[in-house]
Amino acid sequence: MVFPGLNAAVFINGCFWHGHKDGECKLARIPKSNVTFWETKIKGNRERDIRNWKELKSRGWRVFVIWECNLTKKGLLEKLVIDLRKTQPLKEQTSAISD
């Protein structure tokens, strides 16, 4: 989602496709077949994500990431709205909305 007036971009990442690194995420498991293919594919996706986030940040955008496994967590959207309303740019790290 893009909020041009707020200079904010919200990415909703599929845990499998974007290699969610949360050890408790069951959705990010690599299949047991064709392991090398999937590891390479997901690594490439993660590298592209990081490049895109850095590019957006270099242009003054704030970047938020919501992980698929956290979509059902209570309070997630409220936290996102609070973070979007902040006028101060975020620090170097991408904000992962997952609490």
Summary of the structure (lengths in Angstrom):
residues: 99
radius of gyration: 14.5
end to end distance: 19.2
largest distance: 46.4
contacts: 236
relative contact order: 0.22
helix: 43%
strand: 17%
